[in-house]
Amino acid sequence: MQITCGTDVSINGAENVSVLDSSAWAERGFGSKCGTHLFYRLKECGQHMMPAGLFEDDEHLVFDQQVFIDEKPSYYQFAGATHDMTGPEIFAIYGSAN
């Protein structure tokens, strides 16, 4: 579960973050000492997605979107209505996968 955090993200202790290319279009940030996954960032636009578990105040979070829905296993289904987006739809909004 990730939260879309936009492009204006500030990380306290950024000197302890390692960033690795995970694909042609995205990179992932990890704690350089502990290995904790901190973010997924789209290279073209700088959009950050961060694990929901990093945030202390989750009372007001709403699960309203699923991405890469075209790649999910057929047995994997969340209850409730969400805005579902395929990979091509995501890249059309946030940047090309090329």
C-alpha positions as MATLAB code, in Angstrom:
seq = 'MQITCGTDVSINGAENVSVLDSSAWAERGFGSKCGTHLFYRLKECGQHMMPAGLFEDDEHLVFDQQVFIDEKPSYYQFAGATHDMTGPEIFAIYGSAN';
ca = [
       0.000    0.000    0.000;
       1.505    3.249   -1.105;
       0.561    6.880   -0.816;
       0.978    9.241   -3.750;
       3.002   12.106   -2.277;
       3.636   14.339   -5.272;
       6.925   15.824   -6.384;
       7.715   18.135   -3.465;
       9.007   15.564   -0.967;
      11.545   16.352    1.742;
      13.245   13.528    3.650;
      14.896   14.178    6.991;
      18.206   12.331    7.077;
      18.494   12.190    3.275;
      22.202   11.410    3.695;
      21.074    7.962    4.887;
      19.056    7.215    1.746;
      20.352    5.193   -1.199;
      18.575    5.450   -4.544;
      18.682    2.607   -7.058;
      17.340    2.416  -10.609;
      14.535   -0.134  -10.648;
      13.522    0.350  -14.281;
      13.973    2.719  -17.199;
      11.226    4.959  -15.782;
      11.528    4.663  -11.986;
      13.900    4.443   -9.054;
      13.548    3.266   -5.474;
      14.870    4.799   -2.294;
      16.048    2.696    0.641;
      17.597    3.322    4.024;
      21.305    2.848    3.258;
      21.944    1.202    6.642;
      18.728   -0.721    7.331;
      17.402   -1.396    3.819;
      13.894   -0.106    4.574;
      11.941    0.758    1.422;
      11.219    4.499    1.555;
       9.862    5.474   -1.842;
       9.251    4.696   -5.481;
       9.905    7.720   -7.706;
       9.051    8.222  -11.369;
      12.141    9.626  -13.091;
      10.408   11.780  -15.705;
       8.225   13.811  -13.363;
       9.638   13.163   -9.868;
       6.332   11.803   -8.537;
       6.897    9.936   -5.231;
       4.925    6.990   -3.942;
       5.687    6.081   -0.330;
       4.643    3.088    1.795;
       1.613    3.844    3.969;
       3.404    2.304    6.958;
       5.866    5.219    7.066;
       3.153    7.622    8.188;
       2.067    7.799   11.822;
      -1.267    9.513   11.167;
      -3.134    7.142    8.865;
      -6.607    7.856   10.217;
      -7.600    9.983    7.228;
      -6.087    7.856    4.465;
      -8.527    6.600    1.863;
      -7.889    3.571   -0.339;
      -9.283    4.865   -3.607;
      -6.888    3.862   -6.390;
      -5.226    0.756   -7.779;
      -2.449    0.971  -10.359;
      -1.052   -1.542  -12.852;
      -4.363   -3.340  -12.501;
      -3.661   -5.081  -15.820;
      -0.763   -6.944  -14.168;
      -2.499   -8.207  -11.032;
      -3.119  -11.922  -10.507;
      -6.718  -12.970  -11.149;
      -7.153  -14.153   -7.528;
      -6.135  -10.775   -6.085;
      -9.141   -8.535   -5.430;
      -9.791   -5.747   -2.909;
     -13.306   -5.051   -1.667;
     -14.828   -1.668   -2.361;
     -14.836    0.580   -5.382;
     -11.532    2.123   -6.470;
     -10.235    4.047   -9.450;
      -8.337    1.330  -11.339;
      -5.564    2.251  -13.767;
      -3.533    0.106  -16.153;
       0.186    0.540  -16.771;
      -0.376    2.447  -20.033;
      -2.843    4.772  -18.265;
      -0.290    5.476  -15.517;
       2.449    6.275  -18.043;
       0.103    8.542  -19.995;
      -0.378   10.615  -16.836;
       3.075   10.529  -15.214;
       5.467    9.861  -18.060;
       6.493    7.375  -20.674;
       7.853    3.908  -19.922;
      10.251    4.330  -22.852;
];
